[in-house]
Amino acid sequence: MAAAERRARRPKIGEAIALLKSAPNEIEADIQSEYPGRRVGEFWRTIGPRQTGEMTPRELVVLVSQLPETSRYKRAKNTAWTVLERLAARIVNVLEAHRGDYRNAHGAQYDWAPVTPPELAHERAAREAREEKAARQRALGPMVLERMLRGELRMSDIDVTRPIEEALTA
């Protein structure tokens, strides 16, 4: 029986292996630091030919899912900063903005750079997608106006329940 076939019959093994493939070094370090005496090798020995039963796939998935938000794995998968770090950065930014307002109001020049969290690859991709969509939406207004001024498009041609791009391509 092929390994993929066995994993299909036992979905937790597939889930555990996919989890380990996503961030192997982070998970191994987190398990060793958060659960002293536990090792990822126990899982591999359990599903390997020896089948020692030291750590079941379900146990591995549970241990990883219960890691604290500050763990290496959760930081790598979710965000570079925890909620508390983001809150602290916002507080610093607000205080600096108030300090700048006060100094500027009293004749002193005060320039500061806000504290911004680093972006992970998936956060950057999501932000860029949002910005690209917003840029496309901003570009549609002048296109609609131009087509209306040339007489190529009338208000009655625009179905408000459909995307405006459909009216422009028609």
N, CA and C atoms as a LAMMPS dump frame, in Angstrom:
ITEM: TIMESTEP
0
ITEM: NUMBER OF ATOMS
510
ITEM: BOX BOUNDS ff ff ff
-5.0000000000000000e+02 5.0000000000000000e+02
-5.0000000000000000e+02 5.0000000000000000e+02
-5.0000000000000000e+02 5.0000000000000000e+02
ITEM: ATOMS id mol type element x y z
1 1 1 N 0.856 -1.176 0
2 1 2 C 0 0 0
3 1 3 C 0.904 1.242 0
4 2 1 N 0.622 2.18 -0.864
5 2 2 C 1.443 3.385 -1
6 2 3 C 1.259 4.285 0.215
7 3 1 N 2.277 5.097 0.471
8 3 2 C 2.237 5.994 1.629
9 3 3 C 1.088 6.994 1.515
10 4 1 N 0.853 7.503 0.312
11 4 2 C -0.239 8.462 0.118
12 4 3 C -1.586 7.809 0.402
13 5 1 N -1.708 6.537 0.034
14 5 2 C -2.953 5.811 0.277
15 5 3 C -3.191 5.629 1.775
16 6 1 N -2.113 5.308 2.514
17 6 2 C -2.246 5.151 3.97
18 6 3 C -2.636 6.469 4.625
19 7 1 N -2.028 7.576 4.145
20 7 2 C -2.364 8.881 4.711
21 7 3 C -3.806 9.247 4.409
22 8 1 N -4.312 8.85 3.247
23 8 2 C -5.692 9.15 2.89
24 8 3 C -6.653 8.423 3.826
25 9 1 N -6.259 7.214 4.257
26 9 2 C -7.119 6.474 5.181
27 9 3 C -7.021 7.03 6.589
28 10 1 N -5.877 7.608 6.94
29 10 2 C -5.674 8.162 8.275
30 10 3 C -5.407 9.657 8.127
31 11 1 N -6.462 10.477 8.081
32 11 2 C -6.291 11.897 7.757
33 11 3 C -5.427 12.67 8.746
34 12 1 N -5.354 12.278 10.001
35 12 2 C -4.527 13.018 10.953
36 12 3 C -3.051 12.911 10.609
37 13 1 N -2.618 11.795 10.034
38 13 2 C -1.214 11.672 9.639
39 13 3 C -0.917 12.693 8.542
40 14 1 N -1.789 12.779 7.571
41 14 2 C -1.611 13.758 6.496
42 14 3 C -1.626 15.182 7.021
43 15 1 N -2.529 15.45 7.95
44 15 2 C -2.617 16.785 8.543
45 15 3 C -1.351 17.115 9.323
46 16 1 N -0.851 16.155 10.098
47 16 2 C 0.362 16.38 10.889
48 16 3 C 1.57 16.587 9.993
49 17 1 N 1.688 15.799 8.936
50 17 2 C 2.822 15.948 8.018
51 17 3 C 2.75 17.282 7.287
52 18 1 N 1.555 17.687 6.856
53 18 2 C 1.404 18.987 6.192
54 18 3 C 1.769 20.118 7.151
55 19 1 N 1.388 19.964 8.402
56 19 2 C 1.721 20.961 9.426
57 19 3 C 3.232 21.067 9.594
58 20 1 N 3.89 19.925 9.673
59 20 2 C 5.349 19.921 9.826
60 20 3 C 6.054 20.477 8.591
61 21 1 N 5.501 20.222 7.417
62 21 2 C 6.113 20.741 6.194
63 21 3 C 5.998 22.259 6.117
64 22 1 N 4.972 22.823 6.725
65 22 2 C 4.75 24.265 6.622
66 22 3 C 5.808 25.076 7.35
67 23 1 N 6.31 24.58 8.471
68 23 2 C 7.337 25.309 9.236
69 23 3 C 8.074 24.323 10.138
70 24 1 N 8.887 23.44 9.577
71 24 2 C 9.482 22.369 10.37
72 24 3 C 10.4 22.84 11.491
73 25 1 N 11.269 23.787 11.198
74 25 2 C 12.214 24.244 12.221
75 25 3 C 11.509 24.953 13.372
76 26 1 N 10.527 25.793 13.041
77 26 2 C 9.802 26.531 14.068
78 26 3 C 9.021 25.579 14.975
79 27 1 N 8.355 24.591 14.366
80 27 2 C 7.568 23.643 15.16
81 27 3 C 8.478 22.817 16.052
82 28 1 N 9.587 22.351 15.522
83 28 2 C 10.499 21.545 16.338
84 28 3 C 11.034 22.345 17.519
85 29 1 N 11.443 23.573 17.275
86 29 2 C 11.965 24.41 18.36
87 29 3 C 10.876 24.723 19.387
88 30 1 N 9.668 25.018 18.922
89 30 2 C 8.574 25.345 19.844
90 30 3 C 8.189 24.156 20.706
91 31 1 N 8.104 22.971 20.126
92 31 2 C 7.725 21.788 20.91
93 31 3 C 8.771 21.511 21.974
94 32 1 N 10.044 21.638 21.619
95 32 2 C 11.094 21.392 22.606
96 32 3 C 11.087 22.434 23.711
97 33 1 N 10.775 23.697 23.377
98 33 2 C 10.802 24.733 24.415
99 33 3 C 9.516 24.783 25.236
100 34 1 N 8.377 24.516 24.619
101 34 2 C 7.1 24.608 25.338
102 34 3 C 6.731 23.325 26.07
103 35 1 N 7.165 22.203 25.56
104 35 2 C 6.84 20.905 26.161
105 35 3 C 8.153 20.168 26.446
106 36 1 N 8.82 20.495 27.552
107 36 2 C 10.127 19.883 27.847
108 36 3 C 10.055 18.352 27.825
109 37 1 N 11.055 17.761 27.199
110 37 2 C 11.111 16.309 27.092
111 37 3 C 10.423 15.747 25.866
112 38 1 N 9.681 16.576 25.151
113 38 2 C 8.997 16.125 23.93
114 38 3 C 9.821 16.504 22.717
115 39 1 N 9.796 15.658 21.688
116 39 2 C 10.545 15.883 20.459
117 39 3 C 9.68 15.5 19.262
118 40 1 N 9.89 16.163 18.145
119 40 2 C 9.172 15.831 16.911
120 40 3 C 9.569 14.439 16.445
121 41 1 N 10.771 14.011 16.773
122 41 2 C 11.224 12.67 16.399
123 41 3 C 10.308 11.579 16.93
124 42 1 N 9.641 11.839 18.047
125 42 2 C 8.69 10.862 18.602
126 42 3 C 7.562 10.599 17.617
127 43 1 N 7.116 11.652 16.937
128 43 2 C 6.059 11.499 15.937
129 43 3 C 6.552 10.652 14.767
130 44 1 N 7.771 10.957 14.276
131 44 2 C 8.297 10.218 13.128
132 44 3 C 8.514 8.743 13.473
133 45 1 N 8.947 8.464 14.704
134 45 2 C 9.116 7.061 15.099
135 45 3 C 7.763 6.353 15.212
136 46 1 N 6.714 7.102 15.568
137 46 2 C 5.386 6.51 15.7
138 46 3 C 4.806 6.12 14.343
139 47 1 N 4.989 6.968 13.334
140 47 2 C 4.389 6.646 12.037
141 47 3 C 5.335 5.846 11.151
142 48 1 N 6.584 5.702 11.58
143 48 2 C 7.57 4.947 10.809
144 48 3 C 7.384 3.453 10.978
145 49 1 N 8.332 2.681 10.467
146 49 2 C 8.227 1.217 10.526
147 49 3 C 8.187 0.66 11.954
148 50 1 N 8.859 1.341 12.89
149 50 2 C 8.89 0.818 14.265
150 50 3 C 7.574 1.036 15.006
151 51 1 N 6.848 2.053 14.663
152 51 2 C 5.55 2.384 15.273
153 51 3 C 5.614 2.294 16.8
154 52 1 N 6.412 3.187 17.391
155 52 2 C 6.638 3.162 18.834
156 52 3 C 5.47 3.702 19.637
157 53 1 N 4.628 4.508 19.038
158 53 2 C 3.47 5.051 19.752
159 53 3 C 3.816 6.176 20.715
160 54 1 N 4.975 6.79 20.545
161 54 2 C 5.393 7.851 21.458
162 54 3 C 4.565 9.124 21.308
163 55 1 N 4.238 9.499 20.057
164 55 2 C 3.44 10.699 19.823
165 55 3 C 2.546 10.448 18.616
166 56 1 N 1.258 10.407 18.85
167 56 2 C 0.319 10.165 17.761
168 56 3 C 0.199 11.408 16.892
169 57 1 N -0.252 11.259 15.651
170 57 2 C -0.459 12.434 14.8
171 57 3 C -1.429 13.43 15.427
172 58 1 N -2.475 12.912 16.054
173 58 2 C -3.445 13.795 16.708
174 58 3 C -2.771 14.6 17.813
175 59 1 N -1.904 13.932 18.59
176 59 2 C -1.215 14.618 19.68
177 59 3 C -0.321 15.73 19.134
178 60 1 N 0.378 15.466 18.035
179 60 2 C 1.226 16.497 17.436
180 60 3 C 0.393 17.696 16.998
181 61 1 N -0.726 17.436 16.329
182 61 2 C -1.591 18.521 15.863
183 61 3 C -2.102 19.333 17.052
184 62 1 N -2.502 18.661 18.122
185 62 2 C -3.011 19.36 19.318
186 62 3 C -1.902 20.187 19.961
187 63 1 N -0.709 19.611 20.106
188 63 2 C 0.399 20.345 20.717
189 63 3 C 0.728 21.606 19.925
190 64 1 N 0.749 21.5 18.607
191 64 2 C 1.064 22.662 17.779
192 64 3 C -0.064 23.687 17.841
193 65 1 N -1.308 23.233 17.829
194 65 2 C -2.427 24.187 17.863
195 65 3 C -2.511 24.922 19.199
196 66 1 N -1.995 24.32 20.259
197 66 2 C -2.055 24.949 21.581
198 66 3 C -0.807 25.761 21.925
199 67 1 N 0.087 25.943 20.972
200 67 2 C 1.256 26.778 21.217
201 67 3 C 0.807 28.212 21.492
202 68 1 N 1.515 28.947 22.332
203 68 2 C 1.123 30.337 22.606
204 68 3 C 1.292 31.221 21.373
205 69 1 N 0.604 32.347 21.382
206 69 2 C 0.652 33.273 20.242
207 69 3 C 2.052 33.808 19.991
208 70 1 N 2.909 33.786 21.002
209 70 2 C 4.269 34.291 20.842
210 70 3 C 5.228 33.233 20.311
211 71 1 N 4.753 32.043 20.019
212 71 2 C 5.627 30.961 19.546
213 71 3 C 6.164 31.278 18.151
214 72 1 N 7.283 30.672 17.824
215 72 2 C 7.914 30.884 16.519
216 72 3 C 6.983 30.46 15.384
217 73 1 N 6.31 29.342 15.57
218 73 2 C 5.427 28.828 14.519
219 73 3 C 4.273 29.794 14.251
220 74 1 N 3.597 30.228 15.302
221 74 2 C 2.436 31.104 15.094
222 74 3 C 2.857 32.461 14.555
223 75 1 N 4.028 32.936 14.954
224 75 2 C 4.524 34.19 14.375
225 75 3 C 4.829 34.015 12.892
226 76 1 N 5.414 32.885 12.538
227 76 2 C 5.758 32.642 11.13
228 76 3 C 4.502 32.479 10.275
229 77 1 N 3.45 31.908 10.825
230 77 2 C 2.24 31.66 10.052
231 77 3 C 1.281 32.84 10.044
232 78 1 N 1.22 33.602 11.123
233 78 2 C 0.223 34.659 11.233
234 78 3 C 0.786 36.045 10.98
235 79 1 N 1.585 36.525 11.888
236 79 2 C 2.102 37.877 11.792
237 79 3 C 3.433 37.965 12.511
238 80 1 N 4.232 38.918 12.112
239 80 2 C 5.546 39.064 12.717
240 80 3 C 5.449 39.612 14.144
241 81 1 N 4.389 40.339 14.445
242 81 2 C 4.224 40.926 15.781
243 81 3 C 2.985 40.359 16.455
244 82 1 N 3.057 40.225 17.764
245 82 2 C 1.889 39.789 18.536
246 82 3 C 0.92 40.958 18.69
247 83 1 N -0.25 40.664 19.211
248 83 2 C -1.255 41.705 19.431
249 83 3 C -0.72 42.748 20.419
250 84 1 N -0.04 42.301 21.472
251 84 2 C 0.499 43.237 22.457
252 84 3 C 1.577 44.137 21.849
253 85 1 N 2.41 43.594 20.999
254 85 2 C 3.434 44.408 20.35
255 85 3 C 2.804 45.435 19.413
256 86 1 N 1.768 45.024 18.701
257 86 2 C 1.07 45.974 17.823
258 86 3 C 0.398 47.081 18.639
259 87 1 N -0.199 46.714 19.776
260 87 2 C -0.841 47.695 20.65
261 87 3 C 0.196 48.677 21.195
262 88 1 N 1.342 48.172 21.626
263 88 2 C 2.401 49.051 22.13
264 88 3 C 2.87 50.014 21.04
265 89 1 N 2.991 49.527 19.811
266 89 2 C 3.408 50.397 18.706
267 89 3 C 2.367 51.48 18.45
268 90 1 N 1.097 51.137 18.54
269 90 2 C 0.045 52.152 18.35
270 90 3 C 0.087 53.2 19.444
271 91 1 N 0.323 52.765 20.676
272 91 2 C 0.414 53.717 21.788
273 91 3 C 1.578 54.674 21.565
274 92 1 N 2.726 54.142 21.168
275 92 2 C 3.888 54.991 20.89
276 92 3 C 3.562 55.969 19.77
277 93 1 N 2.905 55.51 18.722
278 93 2 C 2.56 56.39 17.606
279 93 3 C 1.615 57.506 18.031
280 94 1 N 0.62 57.181 18.857
281 94 2 C -0.321 58.197 19.337
282 94 3 C 0.402 59.219 20.202
283 95 1 N 1.257 58.745 21.109
284 95 2 C 2.001 59.671 21.958
285 95 3 C 2.911 60.581 21.139
286 96 1 N 3.589 60.033 20.156
287 96 2 C 4.453 60.841 19.3
288 96 3 C 3.641 61.849 18.488
289 97 1 N 2.451 61.452 18.029
290 97 2 C 1.591 62.374 17.284
291 97 3 C 1.142 63.533 18.179
292 98 1 N 0.769 63.22 19.423
293 98 2 C 0.371 64.282 20.365
294 98 3 C 1.55 65.206 20.66
295 99 1 N 2.727 64.629 20.86
296 99 2 C 3.927 65.433 21.112
297 99 3 C 4.208 66.325 19.91
298 100 1 N 4.068 65.772 18.714
299 100 2 C 4.286 66.569 17.512
300 100 3 C 3.271 67.692 17.387
301 101 1 N 2.005 67.417 17.66
302 101 2 C 0.972 68.449 17.605
303 101 3 C 1.281 69.577 18.588
304 102 1 N 1.666 69.222 19.793
305 102 2 C 1.958 70.229 20.815
306 102 3 C 3.139 71.098 20.388
307 103 1 N 4.214 70.436 19.951
308 103 2 C 5.399 71.211 19.572
309 103 3 C 5.141 72.066 18.338
310 104 1 N 4.433 71.524 17.374
311 104 2 C 4.13 72.305 16.173
312 104 3 C 3.224 73.481 16.492
313 105 1 N 2.293 73.311 17.419
314 105 2 C 1.394 74.398 17.815
315 105 3 C 2.148 75.507 18.538
316 106 1 N 3.259 75.186 19.169
317 106 2 C 4.027 76.174 19.921
318 106 3 C 5.292 76.606 19.193
319 107 1 N 5.328 76.445 17.888
320 107 2 C 6.4 76.99 17.074
321 107 3 C 7.627 76.128 16.887
322 108 1 N 7.658 74.957 17.446
323 108 2 C 8.826 74.081 17.269
324 108 3 C 8.517 73.057 16.183
325 109 1 N 9.496 72.766 15.379
326 109 2 C 9.327 71.751 14.339
327 109 3 C 9.576 70.379 14.956
328 110 1 N 8.673 69.437 14.72
329 110 2 C 8.839 68.1 15.287
330 110 3 C 8.449 67.08 14.235
331 111 1 N 9.419 66.393 13.717
332 111 2 C 9.175 65.342 12.726
333 111 3 C 9.48 63.995 13.363
334 112 1 N 8.663 63.023 13.083
335 112 2 C 8.873 61.687 13.629
336 112 3 C 8.366 60.67 12.626
337 113 1 N 8.903 59.482 12.724
338 113 2 C 8.482 58.383 11.852
339 113 3 C 7.677 57.394 12.688
340 114 1 N 6.491 57.046 12.253
341 114 2 C 5.689 56.096 13.035
342 114 3 C 6.331 54.711 13.101
343 115 1 N 6.064 54.028 14.179
344 115 2 C 6.534 52.656 14.353
345 115 3 C 5.606 51.75 13.551
346 116 1 N 6.146 50.997 12.621
347 116 2 C 5.331 50.095 11.805
348 116 3 C 5.856 48.678 11.949
349 117 1 N 4.956 47.725 12.061
350 117 2 C 5.396 46.326 12.189
351 117 3 C 5.943 45.812 10.866
352 118 1 N 6.876 44.884 10.924
353 118 2 C 7.364 44.278 9.681
354 118 3 C 6.26 43.435 9.047
355 119 1 N 6.337 43.299 7.742
356 119 2 C 5.336 42.511 7.026
357 119 3 C 5.909 41.154 6.646
358 120 1 N 5.108 40.129 6.852
359 120 2 C 5.461 38.813 6.341
360 120 3 C 5.003 38.737 4.895
361 121 1 N 5.448 37.728 4.185
362 121 2 C 5.143 37.615 2.753
363 121 3 C 3.64 37.595 2.488
364 122 1 N 2.869 36.825 3.289
365 122 2 C 1.428 36.746 3.022
366 122 3 C 0.724 38.053 3.395
367 123 1 N 1.234 38.779 4.386
368 123 2 C 0.66 40.081 4.729
369 123 3 C 0.926 41.094 3.611
370 124 1 N 2.145 41.079 3.074
371 124 2 C 2.502 41.987 1.991
372 124 3 C 1.649 41.687 0.749
373 125 1 N 1.466 40.411 0.433
374 125 2 C 0.662 40.034 -0.732
375 125 3 C -0.784 40.506 -0.571
376 126 1 N -1.343 40.351 0.625
377 126 2 C -2.721 40.799 0.874
378 126 3 C -2.832 42.317 0.761
379 127 1 N -1.861 43.054 1.318
380 127 2 C -1.879 44.514 1.242
381 127 3 C -1.761 44.968 -0.208
382 128 1 N -0.846 44.362 -0.96
383 128 2 C -0.676 44.749 -2.358
384 128 3 C -1.922 44.455 -3.18
385 129 1 N -2.595 43.348 -2.889
386 129 2 C -3.841 43.026 -3.596
387 129 3 C -4.92 44.063 -3.287
388 130 1 N -5.02 44.47 -2.001
389 130 2 C -6.002 45.503 -1.633
390 130 3 C -5.695 46.824 -2.338
391 131 1 N -4.407 47.208 -2.366
392 131 2 C -4.015 48.462 -3.01
393 131 3 C -4.273 48.42 -4.514
394 132 1 N -4.005 47.278 -5.135
395 132 2 C -4.24 47.136 -6.574
396 132 3 C -5.73 47.236 -6.892
397 133 1 N -6.555 46.599 -6.059
398 133 2 C -8.004 46.669 -6.273
399 133 3 C -8.499 48.096 -6.102
400 134 1 N -7.996 48.808 -5.09
401 134 2 C -8.397 50.198 -4.867
402 134 3 C -7.958 51.083 -6.034
403 135 1 N -6.777 50.85 -6.568
404 135 2 C -6.296 51.634 -7.713
405 135 3 C -7.173 51.392 -8.939
406 136 1 N -7.568 50.139 -9.163
407 136 2 C -8.473 49.838 -10.291
408 136 3 C -9.811 50.549 -10.109
409 137 1 N -10.325 50.545 -8.887
410 137 2 C -11.606 51.203 -8.624
411 137 3 C -11.511 52.715 -8.839
412 138 1 N -10.385 53.327 -8.412
413 138 2 C -10.203 54.773 -8.614
414 138 3 C -10.104 55.114 -10.087
415 139 1 N -9.545 54.231 -10.884
416 139 2 C -9.382 54.489 -12.316
417 139 3 C -10.704 54.362 -13.072
418 140 1 N -11.677 53.693 -12.5
419 140 2 C -12.948 53.484 -13.198
420 140 3 C -13.769 54.766 -13.316
421 141 1 N -13.726 55.634 -12.324
422 141 2 C -14.521 56.866 -12.348
423 141 3 C -14.262 57.712 -13.581
424 142 1 N -13.01 58.077 -13.838
425 142 2 C -12.735 58.874 -15.041
426 142 3 C -13.106 58.15 -16.339
427 143 1 N -12.945 56.827 -16.366
428 143 2 C -13.299 56.075 -17.57
429 143 3 C -14.802 56.152 -17.828
430 144 1 N -15.598 56.015 -16.775
431 144 2 C -17.056 56.097 -16.918
432 144 3 C -17.464 57.493 -17.383
433 145 1 N -16.886 58.516 -16.744
434 145 2 C -17.212 59.899 -17.112
435 145 3 C -16.853 60.18 -18.573
436 146 1 N -15.692 59.737 -18.993
437 146 2 C -15.26 59.956 -20.381
438 146 3 C -16.212 59.289 -21.357
439 147 1 N -16.599 58.052 -21.083
440 147 2 C -17.526 57.348 -21.98
441 147 3 C -18.892 58.029 -22.002
442 148 1 N -19.313 58.576 -20.875
443 148 2 C -20.601 59.283 -20.838
444 148 3 C -20.524 60.582 -21.631
445 149 1 N -19.429 61.312 -21.5
446 149 2 C -19.273 62.572 -22.225
447 149 3 C -19.209 62.353 -23.733
448 150 1 N -18.663 61.241 -24.162
449 150 2 C -18.607 60.922 -25.595
450 150 3 C -19.937 60.356 -26.098
451 151 1 N -20.863 60.057 -25.185
452 151 2 C -22.157 59.528 -25.577
453 151 3 C -22.167 58.025 -25.768
454 152 1 N -21.11 57.355 -25.363
455 152 2 C -21.02 55.905 -25.53
456 152 3 C -21.693 55.149 -24.395
457 153 1 N -21.973 55.827 -23.299
458 153 2 C -22.543 55.172 -22.123
459 153 3 C -23.58 56.092 -21.497
460 154 1 N -24.745 55.502 -21.154
461 154 2 C -25.799 56.257 -20.479
462 154 3 C -26.029 55.655 -19.103
463 155 1 N -26.603 56.43 -18.223
464 155 2 C -26.888 55.939 -16.867
465 155 3 C -27.797 54.718 -16.906
466 156 1 N -28.709 54.675 -17.866
467 156 2 C -29.627 53.536 -17.96
468 156 3 C -28.899 52.253 -18.376
469 157 1 N -27.694 52.393 -18.935
470 157 2 C -26.906 51.22 -19.323
471 157 3 C -26.221 50.562 -18.128
472 158 1 N -26.139 51.258 -17.017
473 158 2 C -25.399 50.76 -15.856
474 158 3 C -26.355 50.04 -14.923
475 159 1 N -26.092 48.771 -14.693
476 159 2 C -26.861 47.967 -13.736
477 159 3 C -26.13 48.041 -12.396
478 160 1 N -26.766 48.65 -11.399
479 160 2 C -26.096 48.876 -10.11
480 160 3 C -25.842 47.58 -9.345
481 161 1 N -26.484 46.499 -9.767
482 161 2 C -26.261 45.225 -9.073
483 161 3 C -25.077 44.459 -9.66
484 162 1 N -24.506 44.954 -10.753
485 162 2 C -23.392 44.282 -11.431
486 162 3 C -22.14 45.15 -11.324
487 163 1 N -20.967 44.552 -11.474
488 163 2 C -19.732 45.351 -11.466
489 163 3 C -19.715 46.347 -12.606
490 164 1 N -19.159 47.529 -12.337
491 164 2 C -19.151 48.6 -13.342
492 164 3 C -18.326 48.222 -14.567
493 165 1 N -17.377 47.321 -14.402
494 165 2 C -16.553 46.896 -15.535
495 165 3 C -17.403 46.299 -16.643
496 166 1 N -18.502 45.627 -16.265
497 166 2 C -19.374 45.033 -17.272
498 166 3 C -20.01 46.098 -18.148
499 167 1 N -20.377 47.244 -17.563
500 167 2 C -20.973 48.319 -18.349
501 167 3 C -19.934 48.927 -19.277
502 168 1 N -18.685 48.959 -18.853
503 168 2 C -17.635 49.552 -19.692
504 168 3 C -17.251 48.641 -20.852
505 169 1 N -17.361 47.353 -20.664
506 169 2 C -16.993 46.431 -21.746
507 169 3 C -18.125 46.213 -22.735
508 170 1 N -19.32 46.559 -22.356
509 170 2 C -20.475 46.333 -23.248
510 170 3 C -20.525 47.337 -24.37
